[in-house]
Amino acid sequence: MHMNFSDEVKKLLDQRTMRYVDLARLTGYSAQHISDLIAGRRRWNEDAINKVCLVLDIKITYETLEKLKEVE
């Protein structure tokens, strides 16, 4: 399944009744920076992804296309 990281972050924030400013405070980024990342005005980098994953308690895993085809 193809996942959009920004969409998943938005969904988790909604589920946890967190605001962008809350995520910003917990990650050390400005609220504007977080807003720009989620809106696609800035590109996610490894550091930002790792900090957001840590705060939201999520883990990203990668699978090869061959492995995904086996599941289908």
C-alpha positions as CSV (number, residue, x, y, z in Angstrom):
1,M,0.0,0.0,0.0
2,H,1.3,3.4,-0.9
3,M,1.4,5.8,2.0
4,N,1.6,9.6,2.1
5,F,3.5,10.5,5.3
6,S,1.9,14.0,5.6
7,D,-1.6,12.5,5.4
8,E,-0.8,9.9,8.0
9,V,0.6,12.6,10.3
10,K,-2.6,14.7,9.9
11,K,-4.7,11.6,10.7
12,L,-2.7,10.8,13.8
13,L,-2.8,14.4,15.0
14,D,-6.6,14.4,14.6
15,Q,-7.0,11.1,16.4
16,R,-4.9,12.4,19.3
17,T,-6.5,15.9,19.3
18,M,-3.0,17.4,18.8
19,R,-2.4,20.6,16.9
20,Y,0.5,21.5,14.7
21,V,1.8,23.8,17.4
22,D,1.9,20.8,19.8
23,L,3.8,18.7,17.4
24,A,6.2,21.6,16.7
25,R,6.9,22.1,20.4
26,L,7.6,18.4,20.9
27,T,9.9,18.1,17.9
28,G,11.7,21.4,18.3
29,Y,10.5,22.8,15.0
30,S,8.4,26.0,14.6
31,A,4.6,25.6,14.0
32,Q,5.1,27.2,10.6
33,H,7.8,24.6,9.6
34,I,5.5,21.7,10.7
35,S,2.6,23.3,8.8
36,D,4.8,23.7,5.7
37,L,5.9,20.0,5.9
38,I,2.4,18.7,6.2
39,A,1.0,21.0,3.5
40,G,3.8,20.0,1.1
41,R,5.4,23.4,0.9
42,R,8.6,21.9,2.4
43,R,10.2,18.5,1.8
44,W,10.4,16.0,4.6
45,N,13.9,15.0,5.5
46,E,15.2,12.1,7.6
47,D,15.6,14.2,10.7
48,A,12.1,15.6,10.6
49,I,10.6,12.2,9.9
50,N,12.5,10.6,12.8
51,K,11.4,13.3,15.2
52,V,7.8,13.1,14.2
53,C,7.8,9.3,14.4
54,L,9.3,9.5,17.9
55,V,6.7,12.0,19.1
56,L,3.8,10.2,17.5
57,D,5.2,6.8,18.5
58,I,5.1,5.4,15.0
59,K,7.5,3.3,13.0
60,I,8.1,3.3,9.3
61,T,9.1,0.0,7.7
62,Y,10.2,-0.7,4.1
63,E,9.4,-3.7,2.1
64,T,10.7,-4.7,-1.3
65,L,8.3,-4.7,-4.2
66,E,8.9,-8.5,-4.5
67,K,7.7,-8.9,-0.9
68,L,4.6,-6.8,-1.6
69,K,3.7,-8.8,-4.7
70,E,3.8,-12.0,-2.7
71,V,1.1,-10.6,-0.4
72,E,-1.2,-9.8,-3.3
